[in-house]
Amino acid sequence: MGDDERTRDEMSDEAQASGDGQARPSEEPPATEPQQPRDAEPVESGDADAGGAGGGTLTDEERAELYKQQLKELRLLDIARDMMLTVVTVGYQKLGLTDETRELRDLGDAHLAIELLRAVIGAVEPVADTEEIETYRSTLAQMQLNYARVAGD
């Protein structure tokens, strides 16, 4: 199994978003932009000439090259995983299933979370691990059942 593949047990052992006993994937910060490689020079903001000659500031060309390298290493499947984790986490909060999250209940947002998760699962299914997809489908089903229960109250 590759480094980016996750088993159902690994996902079940991760943090639970709403504290309602339902195992879900953990919350990981979404990857919004590529991270700087560990061995790369720090990228400073501002004018490239601000640090003076040889002051460790990257030129625009160097910054562009670094960004291009980071994009080469970036996998959209990883971003989709981060998205699904975030959607599940926020979606469960918006369902307001516990006393702690009841004040956050927003069934419109919960419904949107369910639909987003369904769409992303469909998009990554051809390229993701079967067990991982089954785990997300199970989570989706639980969210749908909880939504129906809450909406019926």
Buried (B, 14 or more C-beta within 10 A) or exposed (E): EEEEEBEBEBBBEBEBBBEBEBBBBBBBEEBEEBEBEEEEEEEBEEEBEEEEEEEEBBEEEBBEEBBEBBEEEBEEBEEBBBBBBBBBBBBBBBBBBBEEBEEBBBEEBBBBBBEBBBEBBEBBEEEBBEBBBEBBBBBBEBBBEBBEEBEEE
